[in-house]
Structures are given as structure tokens and as C-alpha cells.
Amino acid sequence: MRSCHPVEVVRAAEAPLLASLPEGTLMRRAAYGLARIVATELRERTGGLVGRRVSLLVGSGDNGGDALWAGAFLRRRGVDVTALLLEPDRAHPAGVRALRRAGGRVVPATRDHLGDPDLVLDGIVGISGRGPLRPLAADLVEAISAPIVAVDTPSGVDPDTGAIDGPAVTAAVTVTFGAYKPVHALAPASCGRVELVDIGLVLPEARLVAAEPAEIGAIWPVPGADDDKYSQGVVGIRAGSARYPGAGVLCTGAAVAATSGMVRYIGSGAPEVLARFPEVVTSASVAETGRVQAWVVGPGAGTDDVACATLRDILATDLPVLVDADGLTLVAREPGLVQGRSAPTLLTPHAGEFARLTGRRPEPDRAAAVRALAADWGVHVLLKGRATLVARPDGYVFVNDAGGSWASTAGAGDVLAGIIGSLLSSGMPVDLAAAAGARAHALAANLAAHGSTSPAAAPVSASGILSHIGDAIRLLRTHIAGS
């Protein structure tokens, strides 16, 4: 797992090192790692180091000091380094001296001094910074056309929430020190690729984590020698209606593709479902469905009295239940349907549905918002987005970066619900099923977008995502051998 620690925890872990090491040691340790990664980036982008141009945007704090020391290390390797000081009187004095001794230039921060660098280091503000870039910094960042390497976190992006409320840096690479911070998982589009430099911190267990592909592949259920269709999990699906028949097809099809057990379906869309997936077993009601190990209810299922009665029947069981889409609308009207339910319950809202459930949107602190809903209602919550969050009632949160927004298309949520429902029926814990399902769903969307014959990406449909679920699972499982 990639563990992400809030700023206050990182600061507390740094304190004993700062007290025990000679002054400046920790900064130079971080800066050396930063310079090493920047050098690699330069080689990959330009083919070399000598004579390549790097500009440093230097603020007044230790983050600027990190950038200055890294610039000194780079200059000694032949890189042409210019530091643009946003507040010259408050720049880190030891860092400025080190860069000058190495032969680097130190100038006031102006557009004229920015030049035409091959790479820019963002050392404007660090993990203590909050709020958008100030006007001078924002003007400089706007003028940059070269790739930006953010020092620790992208300036202007909140390090604990990933929120952006004005001008901010969008980095190609972020080099972080000692620990991943929440921003690295919650604002992936701002951070780019994230590289970690180990500076010797001792950290407690994290409450915000991102699963690696090999970890998801390792827990994906595959049939054993003694398994049969029942032991692998039977999921019940209540989805689709006369108005939205496709929801039943997409949700059921995703469940079929995700595991090797059995899928049972109830709803008005049985003919359409069977036309696409003849292996599905259909019935007229919950009572007639037969044995299942988990339920998915809500996608396109309607919000009338009949839909509400069916939701009640399903929630009255002692089985894990995933509630999505129309089911969430019904729950928003009557939260008591799920609050305090003893069996595992997973709610899967997007931001608008989250607002209907709670009376407020989850931004700007999405992690805090999803934790609060999970704790207050005693349920698991999956909040959709490019960075999908899965919160347990105890406050532990999984993050999945989709790597893009290809899954932002009608019906994609129905596919996600079916994948997760099938994993729930296999006996997988709710948080892991939701995290694994989100990962496979995002990967299937990316595979559908990029195809296999062209490097260019193209928009996809929910049906396209559905058709790539098997490919996504195989790819996740191939990571096991190389982990």
C-alpha cells in the first residue's frame, strides 16, 4: 500500500531528526534525492545534463531551500541553473550561498529572468503553504512552457486536501520527502508522477492509502481446485427499468465478467439481460431469487413505491448490499433504511448524490467528507471521481487514482456497481471489494480508451468499459509476478 500522511504527522516525524542531526543535514539529504531525480528526468527528456537549463522558482521557506540546494548539486554536474527569488530578502541564506558557490545564478523573479529552461523546479511553497499562488508567482507559472518538477507538493494545492481555489502549479513530476502526503493521492492531475525520497522518517500507520496494482491482482478471486459456482460467490442484481433497461444489462454484465461464480437478476429488464448474457439466472422478486451472497440494488431501478419496497426487502437481509444510483435517491429520503444496519452496506455516490445524502457537496475536503458520512451512518462509502475514495466507518480510506477521466460516461457507474457486487459475493471485505473494483474499473476504462492499435486515445462508452473488464483483471494479475 502507498501510505499518505497528513502534514502534522510528517512534521512530528521530522522533529526528532531535526533535533538530532547537524543543522541543514535533513534539507541536504532531501535536496540530494531531488537533484538525482531531476537529473534522471533531464536525461530522459533532453538526452544529457551538461549545458541543460533549469530554472528554480524559489519562495521564502524551507521548500525554497530544498530547491536551491538541489540546484547546487545539479550545477556541479554541469547543468545551467538559475534561481528566481520571489522574496530575495527572505530566501534561504545557506541555499543561496551553496548555489552561488557552485556557479549558479541568483536573480529576482521576473518573466525576463525566466528564460527558456528545459525544466523548472517549483520551490515556491511547501507543506506549510495554503491557498492559491500569489500574483507574482502565478504570473511566472503562467509563463512557463517547460515541464515543472514540484518540490514536495505542487504550490497552490492544499497538501492535506488536494483542494485548489485559485492559481496553482500543475506538475509533470512531484518529488516528495519522507512520506507521501494526501495531496499526492487526492489531486493526481496536479502532481503528475510522484517520486518519494527517503529521508529516514519513522511514521505511524496511515489512515489514507492507495493500493498498488500487484496488491489488487493478488486478492482478486480466482477459482481453486475445489470451487464451484456457489463457493465462488452468487450476486443478486436489482437494476434497470422500463425507462433505463440498459442499466440492468451493464450492471449484470459487469458482474458476469468480474468473477467466475453466478449472477442472479431481478427486474423488468430480464429479456434484455438474457439476450446479452444467457448465463444469468432471472427471477421475478427478491423472495424468488434463491441463494445469493451479496446484493447490488439501484442502478436505473426507479424510485417509485415498488422500487422502494424492493430496496427494503434487500436491506432486510443479513447480506452485504451495495446501494447505487436510484437506490441512493431512496436512501436520501429515508436514511434509516441503512443507518445502523448490522450487515455490511456500501453506498457509491458521485458528488451530486453525496450532496443529496448529506445536504452538502464533498468539496473541498473530500476525504474528511467521506469519512464523516461513513462514520455517522455506520456504512462504507465509495465517493466517485478521478480520485475515487472508499471510506470505512472507522475512518480508514482507500484512494484509487483512475489515471484520467475516461470512465466519466453514462452507464459507467452501473458497470462499477456490478464489478464490486461480484467481489462482495465472493466474501471479500467491503473496503477491499470497493477498492479492487474501482481499480479494475478505471483500468478497463483506460484500456478501452487507448485500444490496441493506435497510441492515440478516444472517448469510450460504458459498453466499451464492460468489454475490457477481463483484460483489466488479467493485467492486474500479471503484476503479481513482478511485484
C-alpha positions as CSV (number, residue, x, y, z in Angstrom):
1,M,0.0,0.0,0.0
2,R,1.1,3.6,-0.7
3,S,0.5,5.3,2.6
4,C,-0.3,9.0,2.8
5,H,0.3,11.0,5.9
6,P,-1.1,14.5,6.8
7,V,1.2,17.4,7.2
8,E,1.0,17.4,11.0
9,V,2.1,13.8,11.2
10,V,5.0,14.4,8.9
11,R,6.1,17.4,10.9
12,A,6.0,15.4,14.1
13,A,8.1,12.7,12.4
14,E,10.7,15.3,11.2
15,A,11.1,16.9,14.7
16,P,13.4,14.2,16.3
17,L,15.6,14.1,13.2
18,L,15.9,17.8,13.1
19,A,16.9,17.8,16.8
20,S,19.4,15.0,16.5
21,L,21.2,15.9,13.2
22,P,23.5,18.8,12.4
23,E,21.7,21.8,11.1
24,G,20.9,21.6,7.4
25,T,21.5,17.8,7.2
26,L,17.9,16.8,6.6
27,M,17.5,19.5,3.9
28,R,20.6,18.5,2.1
29,R,19.5,14.8,2.2
30,A,16.2,15.7,0.7
31,A,17.8,18.0,-1.9
32,Y,20.3,15.4,-3.0
33,G,17.4,13.0,-3.7
34,L,15.6,15.7,-5.5
35,A,18.6,16.5,-7.7
36,R,19.1,12.9,-8.5
37,I,15.5,12.6,-9.8
38,V,15.7,15.9,-11.7
39,A,18.9,14.7,-13.4
40,T,17.2,11.5,-14.5
41,E,14.3,13.5,-15.8
42,L,16.6,15.8,-17.7
43,R,18.5,12.9,-19.3
44,E,15.2,11.2,-20.4
45,R,13.8,14.4,-21.8
46,T,16.9,16.0,-23.3
47,G,19.5,13.3,-23.6
48,G,22.0,14.8,-21.2
49,L,22.9,17.2,-18.3
50,V,25.8,19.4,-19.4
51,G,24.5,22.7,-20.6
52,R,20.9,21.9,-20.0
53,R,18.9,24.8,-18.4
54,V,17.0,24.5,-15.1
55,S,15.1,27.4,-13.5
56,L,14.2,27.4,-9.8
57,L,11.2,29.2,-8.6
58,V,12.2,30.0,-5.0
59,G,10.0,31.0,-2.2
60,S,10.9,32.2,1.3
61,G,10.7,28.9,3.2
62,D,12.5,25.6,3.5
63,N,10.8,24.5,0.3
64,G,12.8,27.2,-1.5
65,G,15.9,26.0,0.4
66,D,15.4,22.4,-0.9
67,A,15.2,23.8,-4.5
68,L,18.4,25.9,-4.0
69,W,20.4,23.0,-2.6
70,A,19.2,20.7,-5.4
71,G,20.2,23.4,-7.9
72,A,23.7,23.5,-6.4
73,F,24.0,19.7,-6.8
74,L,22.8,20.0,-10.4
75,R,25.2,22.8,-11.2
76,R,28.1,20.7,-10.1
77,R,27.0,18.1,-12.7
78,G,27.2,20.7,-15.5
79,V,23.6,21.9,-15.5
80,D,23.0,25.6,-16.1
81,V,20.9,26.7,-13.1
82,T,19.2,30.0,-12.4
83,A,17.3,30.7,-9.2
84,L,14.5,33.2,-9.4
85,L,13.9,34.6,-5.9
86,L,10.3,35.6,-5.3
87,E,11.3,37.3,-2.0
88,P,15.0,37.9,-2.2
89,D,15.3,39.2,1.4
90,R,13.7,36.1,2.8
91,A,15.3,33.4,0.6
92,H,17.1,30.5,2.4
93,P,20.6,32.0,3.0
94,A,22.5,28.7,3.1
95,G,20.8,27.5,0.0
96,V,21.6,30.8,-1.9
97,R,25.3,30.6,-0.8
98,A,25.5,26.9,-1.9
99,L,24.1,27.7,-5.3
100,R,26.4,30.7,-5.9
101,R,29.4,28.7,-4.8
102,A,28.5,26.0,-7.3
103,G,28.3,28.6,-10.1
104,G,24.6,29.1,-10.3
105,R,22.9,32.4,-11.0
106,V,20.6,34.0,-8.4
107,V,18.2,36.7,-9.7
108,P,15.0,38.4,-8.8
109,A,11.8,36.6,-10.0
110,T,10.7,38.2,-13.3
111,R,9.5,36.9,-16.6
112,D,12.6,38.3,-18.3
113,H,14.8,36.2,-16.0
114,L,12.7,33.0,-16.6
115,G,14.3,32.4,-19.9
116,D,13.7,29.2,-21.9
117,P,14.6,26.4,-19.5
118,D,14.4,22.7,-20.2
119,L,12.9,22.1,-16.7
120,V,11.5,24.2,-13.9
121,L,11.6,23.4,-10.2
122,D,8.6,24.6,-8.1
123,G,10.1,25.6,-4.8
124,I,7.5,28.3,-4.1
125,V,5.8,27.0,-1.0
126,G,6.0,23.7,0.8
127,I,3.7,21.6,3.0
128,S,3.0,24.6,5.3
129,G,1.6,26.6,2.4
130,R,-2.2,27.1,2.0
131,G,-4.2,29.0,-0.6
132,P,-3.6,29.9,-4.2
133,L,-0.4,31.3,-5.7
134,R,0.3,35.0,-5.1
135,P,0.1,37.2,-8.2
136,L,3.9,37.3,-8.9
137,A,4.2,33.5,-8.6
138,A,1.0,32.9,-10.6
139,D,2.3,35.2,-13.4
140,L,5.6,33.3,-13.6
141,V,3.9,29.9,-13.6
142,E,1.6,31.0,-16.3
143,A,4.5,31.9,-18.5
144,I,6.2,28.5,-18.1
145,S,6.1,26.1,-21.1
146,A,8.7,23.7,-19.8
147,P,7.8,20.7,-17.6
148,I,7.6,21.5,-13.9
149,V,9.0,19.4,-11.1
150,A,7.2,20.2,-7.9
151,V,9.3,20.2,-4.7
152,D,7.4,18.1,-2.1
153,T,3.9,19.3,-3.2
154,P,2.7,21.5,-6.1
155,S,2.4,25.1,-4.9
156,G,-1.1,26.4,-4.6
157,V,-2.6,22.9,-4.0
158,D,-3.6,22.2,-0.4
159,P,-1.2,19.4,0.8
160,D,-3.8,17.8,3.1
161,T,-7.0,18.0,1.0
162,G,-5.8,18.4,-2.6
163,A,-8.2,21.4,-2.9
164,I,-7.4,24.2,-5.4
165,D,-9.1,27.6,-5.1
166,G,-7.1,29.7,-7.4
167,P,-3.8,29.8,-9.4
168,A,-1.7,26.7,-8.8
169,V,1.1,24.6,-10.2
170,T,0.4,21.6,-12.4
171,A,3.5,19.4,-12.2
172,A,4.8,16.8,-14.6
173,V,6.6,15.2,-11.6
174,T,6.4,15.8,-7.9
175,V,9.3,14.7,-5.7
176,T,8.2,14.3,-2.1
177,F,10.3,13.8,1.0
178,G,9.9,11.3,3.7
179,A,6.3,10.4,3.1
180,Y,3.5,10.7,0.6
181,K,1.1,13.4,1.6
182,P,-2.7,13.3,1.0
183,V,-2.4,15.7,-2.0
184,H,-0.4,13.1,-3.9
185,A,-3.4,10.8,-3.9
186,L,-6.2,13.3,-3.8
187,A,-5.0,15.6,-6.6
188,P,-3.2,13.3,-9.0
189,A,-3.7,15.6,-12.0
190,S,-1.8,18.4,-10.2
191,C,1.0,16.2,-9.0
192,G,1.9,14.2,-12.1
193,R,4.2,11.3,-11.4
194,V,5.1,11.2,-7.7
195,E,8.6,10.1,-6.6
196,L,9.4,9.5,-2.9
197,V,12.8,10.4,-1.4
198,D,13.5,8.5,1.8
199,I,15.0,10.9,4.5
200,G,14.7,8.5,7.4
201,L,11.3,9.3,8.9
202,V,9.6,6.9,11.3
203,L,5.8,7.2,10.7
204,P,2.7,5.7,12.3
205,E,0.2,3.6,10.4
206,A,-1.5,5.7,7.8
207,R,-5.3,6.3,7.6
208,L,-5.2,7.2,3.9
209,V,-3.7,4.6,1.5
210,A,-3.6,3.7,-2.2
211,A,-3.4,0.1,-3.3
212,E,-0.7,-0.9,-5.8
213,P,-1.7,-3.0,-8.9
214,A,0.0,-6.1,-7.7
215,E,-1.9,-5.9,-4.4
216,I,-5.2,-5.8,-6.2
217,G,-4.2,-8.6,-8.5
218,A,-3.2,-10.8,-5.6
219,I,-6.6,-10.5,-3.9
220,W,-8.7,-10.9,-7.0
221,P,-10.7,-14.1,-6.6
222,V,-9.9,-17.0,-8.9
223,P,-11.3,-20.5,-8.8
224,G,-9.5,-23.1,-6.8
225,A,-9.4,-26.8,-7.3
226,D,-12.4,-27.5,-5.2
227,D,-14.5,-24.4,-6.1
228,D,-17.9,-24.5,-7.7
229,K,-20.3,-21.7,-8.9
230,Y,-21.7,-21.3,-5.4
231,S,-18.4,-21.2,-3.5
232,Q,-17.1,-18.5,-5.8
233,G,-20.0,-16.2,-5.0
234,V,-23.5,-15.6,-6.2
235,V,-24.5,-12.0,-6.5
236,G,-28.1,-10.7,-6.8
237,I,-28.7,-7.7,-9.1
238,R,-31.7,-5.4,-8.9
239,A,-31.1,-2.9,-11.7
240,G,-32.8,-1.5,-14.8
241,S,-36.3,-0.4,-15.5
242,A,-38.6,0.3,-18.5
243,R,-37.0,3.7,-18.7
244,Y,-33.4,2.5,-18.2
245,P,-33.2,-1.0,-19.4
246,G,-29.5,-0.6,-20.2
247,A,-28.6,-0.2,-16.6
248,G,-29.6,-3.8,-15.9
249,V,-27.6,-5.1,-18.8
250,L,-24.5,-3.1,-17.9
251,C,-24.6,-3.9,-14.2
252,T,-25.3,-7.6,-14.7
253,G,-22.8,-8.0,-17.5
254,A,-20.0,-6.4,-15.3
255,A,-20.8,-8.9,-12.5
256,V,-20.6,-11.8,-15.0
257,A,-17.2,-10.6,-16.3
258,A,-15.7,-9.9,-12.9
259,T,-15.8,-13.4,-11.3
260,S,-16.5,-17.0,-12.1
261,G,-19.5,-17.6,-9.8
262,M,-23.1,-16.9,-10.6
263,V,-25.3,-13.8,-11.2
264,R,-29.0,-13.7,-10.4
265,Y,-31.1,-10.9,-11.7
266,I,-34.5,-9.4,-10.8
267,G,-36.2,-6.6,-12.6
268,S,-38.1,-5.7,-15.7
269,G,-35.1,-6.0,-18.0
270,A,-34.7,-9.8,-17.9
271,P,-35.3,-10.2,-21.6
272,E,-32.6,-7.7,-22.5
273,V,-30.2,-9.2,-19.9
274,L,-30.7,-12.7,-21.1
275,A,-30.2,-11.6,-24.7
276,R,-26.7,-10.4,-23.9
277,F,-25.8,-12.8,-21.0
278,P,-27.7,-16.1,-21.2
279,E,-25.7,-17.5,-18.2
280,V,-27.6,-15.1,-15.9
281,V,-30.5,-16.6,-13.8
282,T,-33.5,-14.4,-13.6
283,S,-36.5,-14.2,-11.3
284,A,-39.5,-12.0,-10.6
285,S,-38.8,-10.9,-7.0
286,V,-36.4,-11.0,-4.1
287,A,-38.3,-13.8,-2.5
288,E,-38.0,-16.0,-5.6
289,T,-34.3,-15.2,-6.3
290,G,-32.8,-18.1,-4.5
291,R,-29.4,-18.2,-2.8
292,V,-27.2,-15.2,-3.1
293,Q,-24.2,-14.0,-1.0
294,A,-24.5,-10.2,-1.8
295,W,-26.8,-7.7,-3.5
296,V,-26.5,-4.8,-5.8
297,V,-29.5,-2.5,-5.9
298,G,-30.4,0.7,-7.5
299,P,-28.8,1.4,-11.0
300,G,-31.7,2.6,-13.2
301,A,-34.1,0.7,-10.9
302,G,-36.5,3.7,-10.4
303,T,-37.7,5.5,-7.2
304,D,-41.4,4.6,-7.1
305,D,-43.1,2.6,-4.4
306,V,-42.3,-0.7,-5.9
307,A,-38.6,0.2,-6.1
308,C,-38.7,1.4,-2.5
309,A,-40.3,-1.9,-1.3
310,T,-37.7,-4.0,-3.2
311,L,-34.9,-1.9,-1.6
312,R,-36.4,-2.5,1.8
313,D,-36.6,-6.2,1.2
314,I,-33.0,-6.4,0.1
315,L,-31.8,-4.3,3.0
316,A,-33.7,-6.5,5.4
317,T,-31.4,-9.4,4.6
318,D,-28.2,-10.1,6.5
319,L,-26.2,-10.0,3.3
320,P,-23.7,-7.3,2.1
321,V,-25.6,-4.8,0.0
322,L,-24.2,-2.2,-2.5
323,V,-26.7,0.7,-3.0
324,D,-26.2,2.9,-6.1
325,A,-28.0,5.5,-8.2
326,D,-31.7,5.4,-7.7
327,G,-31.2,3.4,-4.6
328,L,-29.2,6.3,-3.2
329,T,-32.1,8.7,-4.0
330,L,-34.4,6.5,-1.9
331,V,-31.9,6.3,0.9
332,A,-31.5,10.1,0.9
333,R,-35.2,10.3,1.5
334,E,-35.1,7.8,4.3
335,P,-31.6,7.4,5.8
336,G,-32.9,5.0,8.4
337,L,-33.0,2.3,5.7
338,V,-29.2,1.9,6.0
339,Q,-28.2,3.7,9.2
340,G,-27.4,1.2,11.9
341,R,-27.8,-1.8,9.6
342,S,-25.8,-4.7,11.1
343,A,-24.8,-6.3,7.7
344,P,-22.2,-4.6,5.5
345,T,-23.5,-1.8,3.5
346,L,-21.7,0.1,0.7
347,L,-23.1,3.4,-0.7
348,T,-21.5,4.5,-4.0
349,P,-22.4,8.2,-4.7
350,H,-21.0,10.7,-7.1
351,A,-20.6,14.2,-5.8
352,G,-24.2,15.2,-6.6
353,E,-25.6,12.1,-4.9
354,F,-23.4,12.7,-2.0
355,A,-24.9,16.2,-1.6
356,R,-28.4,14.6,-1.6
357,L,-27.4,12.2,1.1
358,T,-25.7,14.8,3.4
359,G,-27.1,18.2,2.3
360,R,-23.7,19.4,1.2
361,R,-21.1,18.6,-1.5
362,P,-18.0,16.8,-0.5
363,E,-15.5,19.5,-1.7
364,P,-13.1,21.0,-0.7
365,D,-12.0,18.2,1.7
366,R,-13.4,15.1,0.1
367,A,-11.5,12.7,2.4
368,A,-13.0,14.4,5.5
369,A,-16.5,14.5,4.0
370,V,-16.5,10.8,3.0
371,R,-15.1,9.8,6.4
372,A,-17.8,11.8,8.2
373,L,-20.6,10.1,6.2
374,A,-19.2,6.6,6.8
375,A,-18.8,7.2,10.5
376,D,-22.2,9.0,11.0
377,W,-24.2,6.4,9.2
378,G,-22.2,3.3,10.1
379,V,-21.7,2.3,6.4
380,H,-18.9,2.1,3.9
381,V,-18.9,4.9,1.3
382,L,-17.3,4.9,-2.2
383,L,-17.1,8.5,-3.5
384,K,-16.6,8.5,-7.2
385,G,-14.2,10.8,-9.1
386,R,-10.8,10.6,-10.8
387,A,-9.5,10.0,-7.3
388,T,-12.2,7.6,-6.0
389,L,-12.3,7.3,-2.2
390,V,-13.5,4.3,-0.2
391,A,-14.1,5.1,3.5
392,R,-14.7,2.6,6.3
393,P,-16.8,3.6,9.3
394,D,-13.6,3.7,11.4
395,G,-12.1,6.4,9.2
396,Y,-9.7,4.4,7.2
397,V,-9.7,5.5,3.5
398,F,-8.6,3.8,0.3
399,V,-7.8,6.1,-2.7
400,N,-7.8,5.0,-6.3
401,D,-6.4,7.3,-9.0
402,A,-8.1,6.4,-12.2
403,G,-5.3,8.0,-14.2
404,G,-7.8,10.0,-16.2
405,S,-11.5,10.6,-16.6
406,W,-12.3,8.1,-19.3
407,A,-14.9,6.5,-17.0
408,S,-16.9,9.8,-16.9
409,T,-19.6,8.5,-19.2
410,A,-23.2,7.4,-18.9
411,G,-23.6,3.9,-17.5
412,A,-20.1,3.6,-16.2
413,G,-21.3,3.6,-12.6
414,D,-23.6,0.7,-13.4
415,V,-20.6,-1.2,-14.6
416,L,-18.6,-0.3,-11.4
417,A,-21.5,-1.5,-9.2
418,G,-21.6,-4.9,-10.9
419,I,-17.9,-5.4,-10.5
420,I,-17.9,-4.6,-6.8
421,G,-21.1,-6.6,-6.2
422,S,-19.5,-9.7,-7.7
423,L,-16.4,-9.2,-5.4
424,L,-18.7,-8.8,-2.4
425,S,-20.4,-12.1,-3.1
426,S,-17.0,-13.9,-3.1
427,G,-16.6,-13.0,0.5
428,M,-14.1,-10.2,0.1
429,P,-14.4,-7.5,2.8
430,V,-16.4,-4.4,1.7
431,D,-13.5,-1.9,1.7
432,L,-11.2,-4.2,-0.3
433,A,-14.0,-5.2,-2.8
434,A,-14.7,-1.5,-3.4
435,A,-11.1,-0.6,-3.8
436,A,-10.3,-3.5,-6.1
437,G,-13.5,-2.9,-8.1
438,A,-12.6,0.8,-8.6
439,R,-9.1,-0.1,-9.7
440,A,-10.2,-2.7,-12.2
441,H,-13.0,-0.4,-13.5
442,A,-10.5,2.5,-14.0
443,L,-8.1,0.2,-15.8
444,A,-10.8,-1.2,-18.1
445,A,-11.8,2.4,-19.0
446,N,-8.2,3.3,-19.8
447,L,-7.8,0.1,-21.9
448,A,-11.0,0.9,-23.8
449,A,-9.8,4.5,-24.4
450,H,-6.4,3.6,-25.7
451,G,-7.2,0.4,-27.6
452,S,-4.5,-1.8,-29.0
453,T,-3.8,-0.5,-32.5
454,S,-3.1,3.2,-32.0
455,P,-1.2,5.3,-29.4
456,A,-4.0,7.9,-29.6
457,A,-6.8,7.7,-27.1
458,A,-10.5,8.1,-27.9
459,P,-13.7,8.6,-25.8
460,V,-15.3,5.4,-24.6
461,S,-18.7,4.1,-23.7
462,A,-19.9,2.1,-20.7
463,S,-20.2,-0.9,-23.1
464,G,-16.6,-0.4,-24.0
465,I,-15.5,-0.4,-20.4
466,L,-17.6,-3.6,-19.9
467,S,-15.9,-5.3,-22.8
468,H,-12.4,-4.7,-21.2
469,I,-13.1,-5.9,-17.7
470,G,-11.5,-9.3,-18.4
471,D,-8.4,-7.6,-19.9
472,A,-8.1,-5.3,-16.8
473,I,-8.2,-8.3,-14.4
474,R,-5.6,-10.2,-16.4
475,L,-3.4,-7.1,-16.4
476,L,-3.8,-6.6,-12.7
477,R,-2.9,-10.3,-12.0
478,T,0.2,-10.0,-14.2
479,H,1.6,-7.5,-11.7
480,I,1.8,-10.2,-9.1
481,A,4.9,-11.9,-10.6
482,G,6.7,-8.6,-11.0
483,S,5.8,-7.2,-7.6
